[in-house]
Amino acid sequence: MSSSVHPLSSDHLKAAVGKAAAEYIKPHLEYSSIIGVGTGSTANCFIDALAEFKHLFDGAVASSEATALRLKERGIPVYDLNSVFELEFYVDGADEINQQLEMIKGGGGALTREKIVAAVAKEFVCVADESKLVDVLGAYPLPVEVIPMARSHVAREMVKLGGDPVLRDGVTTDNGNIILDLHHFHMVAGSKLAPTNLENAINQVTGVVTNGLFASRPADTLLLATQDGVKTIKAR
């Protein structure tokens, strides 16, 4: 009599990859180490795993107020990025990621601070479950953080680029701004809408703070939770 194997749930996959990320950085930590930590459910799993050896490093820089609160609740000191000389690692999730480790991020609304912390880190480790790995970015709406008074202007410019902008109702970022989610982009490599090209084009529009494409600064390492375990994928 054969027994069926139930697939691991999304929560189990997130917990597994969060623990794997903590184990990935653990051998490299020193007592002076400060770690960049992202925002979202998978990053939360990483924080929980990281707390088990909080005595091995100095503290963390958070990409959002919610992350800062969770770190403090786990007894991990939180530093302002301006007071930190360098970050060895930045660990965060993704809403979509391709084989080149370019990402769409910002589903949780923290894209600007995430992008800033990622820019400082020596190594960007993305943690995701296998449902987030795609061949072409764009099925997930692309978030754009916008200065409120520029909302209509930015929306019109996004239409010109080929996107369908939708205001994220009731959301104000930690920076006091709004988010437009852009639908119907199909980011094919080598085209005008290739991730790096589109990231730069959107950021040139006056009133845009930044957008959720992480293509100019993709991840260095992807830890991908699958039904067969956590796989490590390096940038090509």
N, C-alpha and C positions, 0 to 999 in steps of 0.2 A: 504494500500500500504506500503510495507516494505522498509526501507531504508538500504542500505549497509553501513557498517562501514569500512572505509579505514584503513589498518594497518599503524601504525606509521612508519615513515622512519628511517633509520639508524641515520641520523643527529638528529632527534627528540629524539631518544632513548639515544644518547650520551649526548645531552643537559640535559635530565632529570636526568641521573645518575650523571653527573657532579655537578648539583645543589644539588642532594641528598647527595653526598659526602661532599659538603661544609656544609650542614645543619647537617650532622652526626658529624663532628668534632667541629662545632661552640660552643656547650655548654661546651667544654673542654678547650677552648682557654683562655690563659692569656696574659697580655701585653708583657710578656717575651717569649712567645711561638714562636718557629721557626718550620716551616712545610717543610717536604721533598716533592718535587713535581716531578712527572715523565714526560715522553715525549710522544707525540702523540696527535691525534685528540680528544680522550676522556679526556686526561689530560688537554688539552687546554680548554675544556668546564668547567672543574673543576676550572682552573685559573680564568676564566671569572666570575664564581659564587663567588669565594673566594674574588675577588676584591671588592665585594659589602660591605664587612665588614673588610676591610684591617686595619681599625683603632683598631681592637680588638686584634691584635697580632703583633709581632715584625717584622717578615719577613720569608723568605723561603730559602731553599737550592735547587738548580736546578740540574736535572740529565743530562742536555745537554745545549749547548750554545743557542739552539733555545728556550728552556723553559726559560732560564735566560732572554732572550730578551723579551719574552712575559710577564713575571712577571714584569720586569722593565717598560714596556709600560703601564701596569695596575697600576703602582705606588706602587708595592710591593718590598721592599728592598730584595736584594739577597746576601746571605752570602756564603763564602767559607766553605766547610764542616769541614776543619781543625780548624776553629775558633769557632765551635759550640760544646757545651758539650753534648747535647742530642737532639733528635727529637722525639716528642710525636707521630707524625703520618708521614707516607709516603703514598701518594696517587698516584696511577698510573694505567694504563690500562694493558691489556694482549692481545696477539694474539690468544692464546688458554688457557683455564683453565679447570681443571677437578674437580670432586666432592671433592677431598682432598685439593683443592685450590693450587695445584701445577700448574705451568704455563710455557708456552713458551712465551718469550718476546724478543724484539730486532728487530722487523720489521722496526723500525725507526732508527736503528743503534746505539742506546745509551745503549746497554745492560750492559756494564761494569760499567758505572757510576750509572745506575739504581740499579745494584746489590750492589754496595758499599753503596748507600744511604739507600737501604732497610735493609742492615745489621746493620745500626746504629739505625734505627727507632724502637721504642717500639711496635708500631702497624702498620702493613702493610695493607692498605685498597686498594683492587683492585676494579676498576670501569670498567664494561664491559656491552655490550648488550648481549642478550640471544644467539646470533649466535656464541659467543666465548666459551660457555660452552659445553664441549665434555666429552664423557665417557673415551676415550683413546687419549692421546696426540700423535701428530706426523703427522697429515694431513697437518698442517702448517709447512713449512721448519724451521729447528732449526738453528738459527744464531750462529756462532762461531767467536769471534774476534781473529785475528791472527797477530803476528808480521810479516811484509811483507816478510822478507827473509826466513821465515819458511813455506811459503804457500804450496809448493809442498810436503814437508815432512808431514805437518799436513794433507793435503788432502789424502795422501797414508794411514796414520794411521786411518783416518775416514772411508775409504773404508774397512779396516780390521774390524772395529767395526760394519759394516753393512750399513753405510750411503752412500749416493751419493752426494759428495760435489760439489757445483757450486759457483764459484767466483761471488760476487755481483759487477757487472761492474760499474765503475765510482764512487764507494763509498769509502771514507776515513773517519774513525771515528774521533770524537773530540780528540781522543788520538793519531791520526796519523797512525792508523792500517787499515787492510783490514778485510772484512767479508766473510767467507765461509758459504753458506746456505746448510744445510744437509737435503736431501730428503729421503723419504722411511723408516724412523724409525717408528716403531709401539710400543709405550712404554707401555707395559702391566705390571701391578702391579705384583710383585712376580717373574718376569723374569730377565734375565741378562740385559735386556733393560728397566727395571723399571726406572722411572724418576730419582730417587736419584742415582741409580747405574750408569746410563748413564752420568749424570752430573759429577760425580766424575771421571769416566773413561776418559772423554774428557778433563777435566781439568788437568789430569796427563800427557798429551802429551806435550812435550817440544815445545814451540812456541805459544801455546794457551794462550791467556790472560784470557779469560773466555768464557763460553757459555751461551746461552739464556734460559737454563732450571733453573727455580726457584723452586726447589724441596727440597733441603736442608733447604732453607729458603722460605717456601711458604707464601701465604697471610694469614693473621689472619681473615680478614673479606672480603667478596665479596658483593659488591652492584651490583646487576644484573638488568639491565633495560629490562623489558618485555612488551608485549602488554597490560598486566594487571597492570602495575606499577612497581616500583623498589622494588625488594625483597632483604632482608638482609640474607646472608648465612654465618655462622661462621664455622671456621675450626673444623673438627671432632676430 
